[in-house]
Structure formats: C-alpha cells, structure tokens
Amino acid sequence: MEPLSAPHAIALVAHLLLFAYWLGADVGVFYSSGFVVNPGLTREARLTAAKIMLNLDLIPRICMSLMLTVSGLLTEFYGIPHPGWQMAGIVALGPVWLGMVLFLHFREGTAAARQVQRLDFAFRCFMIAAVVASAVYLLASGRLHANPWIAAKLLVFACLIFCGLMVRVGMPPIVDGFRKLATTGASDADNLRMQAGLAKVRPWVLATWVGLLAEAVLGVMRPGAAG
C-alpha cells in the first residue's frame, strides 16, 4: 500500500472523526432523552438530562453539516476530479450548513431562529434531492465506474438527512413538554405526550444508526471498486 499524501491523510482522518462523533453523540442524545421523559425522576434530574441532551445534540448536527464537504474532498483522492465551480460549491457547502446549525442552536427560541429553521428545513429537503440526483448522474455518466460504492454512500447519506427531518417532525411534543417542565412543571398528560413523541422518533433514530453503520461498511469494503 502506497503511503498517503498529507492532504489525503487529513481528509481521511477528518472523515473518520466525523463518523465517530456523529454516531457516538447521537447514541448519547437518545440515551439521555429517556431520562428527560421519565416522570419517575425528580424535576431537577430531568432538567439536567435535558440540558445534556440539547448540548450533546449539537455534535451530530455539526458532523452531518460537514460530512459532504469532507467526503467530496476525499473523493478527489479516489480519482474523481471535480470542475472548479463544483469544488467551490463542495467547499462552501460545509461552512454554510454549519452556520445554520450553530445559529439555530445558539439563537433557539428567537424570531430569527424560527425563520432560519424554516429555511433549514427547506435546505435539507433540497439536499436530499440534490444528493440523490448527484448519485444517479455520476453512475449514469460513468464517472463512478471504478467506484460505484461512492454512489451507494451518497444515497445512504440522503436517507440520513431524511431520517433527521423525520426526527424533527416528531419532536414538538417532546420540546413542548420540556418547556413546561422547565417552567410550570410537566403534568401527567405532558409526560405521556413526551413519551409518545419519543416512541414516534425512535424508529428514525435507529434507522440513522443503521445508515451510519452502512456508510462505514461501504467505506471499508468498497464493493465494486476496480483493482
């Protein structure tokens, strides 16, 4: 095996770290959410768990926002060059997406955040379509003839974005219950709605973990790769 160049090594390490922190933090978020909706715990314990959950949730969001940029740079080392305009878009995508993620986290609850949240939802829907279209085009044009596994990784990533959107759709009962818990206290009805909300998003969370595992397997095995 030939030694990696410094840029290739940096891109590969960044890719691995994003994967590891995404999956690890996501497991932590889901685990801590169980304490948030548990009415058998004290209010203080649930609020502490919620604080941990909300702050930890920033990590997988950051990882998702940067993954396509790092992956796009990494494909250059697998013999898939990008035109200048395309590379500029790949490089810009990460900071723009990350900026929205950070803004929504630190300005949560403000009028501006509600506006950006709608923009972010539409942006993620667009990214699903764009990633799927990109994978189909790359396969049809023959650019991935030697590395069809990259198209599979793109399609799985589109599924991961979709799972994230479905989690967001199912979150309002949990968020509303948490707000009541933090102010007036959660009633039995609030607790039931929070637990039902968590049950609703659970399949999408598990699907995210399966998708990340599939991404790892594809990246290691590289099925269909030439040579």
N, C-alpha and C positions, 0 to 999 in steps of 0.2 A: 504494500500500500504506500502510495506516494505521500510525503508529508504535506499537511495542509498549509496554504499560504496564510499569512496573518489575517487578512480580511475575511477569508473563508472560515477560519477558526473562530473569529469574533462573532460572525453571523450565526455559526452553528451553536456556539455556547449561548448566545442570546436566545436563540430559538428553543433550546432545551430548558433554559431557565424560565422562559415564558410559559412553556408547557407545565413544568413542575409547580410553579407558583399558582398558575390558573387552577389546576386540579386540586392541589393541596388546600388552597384558600377556600375554594368552593365547597369542599368537604367540611371545612371548619364553619363556614357560614350556615350550611344546612344543619350541622350538629347543634350549633348554638341556637338556631331558630326553635328547636324543640323545647328549650328552656324558656324561651320568650312566651310561648303559648301554653305553658304548663301552669294551670291555676293552683296547683298544689304547692308552688313555691311562693315565697314572700314577694311583695311588690318590688322591694329593693333588689332582690336577686334577679327578677325578671328584667328590670330596667338595666341592670349591669350586663346581663346576657344580650339584651337588645343593643346596647352600646358597642359591645364586642362584635356582634353580628354586622351592624351597619358599617363600622370602620373596616372590618375584615373584608366586607363585600367589595370594597374599592379595588382590592388586588386583582381578582379575576376580571373585573371590568377593564382595568389597565392592560392586563395581559391580552385580552381579546382585541383591544383597540390597536395594539402594536404588532399583533401576530402577522397580519397580512403584509405589512411593510417589511418586517424581518424575513418572512418567507419569500417575498418577491426578490429581495436582495440575495437570498440564499440560492434561488434557482439559477442565478447567473453562473454559479459555480458548477451547475449540472448541465451546462451547455445550452441554456435557454436565454439568449440575449433579448433585451427589450429596447425598442427605439427610445430616443431621448425623451420624447414627450410622455411616453408610457412610464419610464423610470421616474420622471419628475412627479407624476401622479402617485406612483407607488410610495415614493419617499415622503410626499406631502400628506398622504392618507393618515399615517400614524399620528403625527402631531395634531392634525385637525380633529380626528376622532378622540384622541386623548384629551384635547382641550375641552370638548363637550363633556366627557366623562368627569373630569375634575371640576368643571363649572357646576354640573348637576349635583355633585357630592358636597361641595363646599357652600353652595348657594341654595341648598334644598329648602323648599318652602316659600321661596320668594316668587314674586310675579314673573321676574325674568327667567327663573328656573323652569316655571311652568311652560313658558314659551319655548325655551330650548328643549324641554322634554318632548314636546310635540315634534319639533324639528328632528330630534334624535331618533324618535320612533320611525318617522318617515325615512330618515337616512338609513336606518338598519334594514328597512324593507327594500330600499333601493339596493343596498349592498348584497342582499340575498339574491336578487335578480341579476345584479352585475357579476357576482361570483359564479353563479350557475352558467350565465351566458359566456363568461370567460373560459370556463372549463370546456364547454361544448365547442366553442370556437377553436381552442387550442388543440383539441382532439381532431376536429374536422379538418383543420388546416395542416395537420401532420407535424406541428411543432413539438408535440409530446410523443412522437412515435417511439422514441427511445426511453421515454419516462412517463408512461401512462398513469403511474401511481400518483403523480402530482395532480392530475385531473381528479382522481378519487379523493385526494386530500382537500381539494378546493370544494368539492361537492359536500363532503362531510362538514367543512367549515361553514358552508351556507346553512346546513342543518343546525349547527351550533348556534348561529345567530338567531335562527327561528326559535329554537328552544328558549333562548334568552328572552325573546319577545313574549313567548307564552308564559314564562315565569312572571314577567312584568304585568301581563294581563290579569294574572291570578293573585297579584299582591295586594290590591286595595283593601280587602278585609283584614289582612294582617297589619297593614300600615295604619288603617283607621283604629283598629283595636289597640295598637301600640300607643297611638296618640292619646286615646282615652286612658290607657294605663298610666301614662306619664302625667296626666292632668288630674282628672276626677277619679280615676281608677276604673278598671275594667269590670263590667257586670258579667253574670253567667252567660248571658246572650252574646256579649262581646267575645268572651273566651271561646264559645262554640263556633262563632264565625271565624275567629283566628285559626282554630284547629281545622275547620273545614277548608279555609284558604290554603293552609299548609299542605293538606292532603291533596288539594287540587294541583298544586305546583310540583308535588313530589315526583310524578312520572317524568316531567320535563327536566327536573334536576338529575334524575337517574339517567335519562337519555343523554344529557350533557356529559356525564361521566363516561358512558359507553362511547360516545362520539370522540372524546379526548383519547380514550384507550385505542380506538380505531385509528386515530391520527398517528399515535405512537407506533402502532404495528405497521402501518403503511410506510412510515418514515424509516423504520428499521429494515423491514423485509423488501420494500421497493418492488412489489410484484410487477412483472412485465418489463423491468428495466433491461436495456440492452447491455450485453457484456457482463 
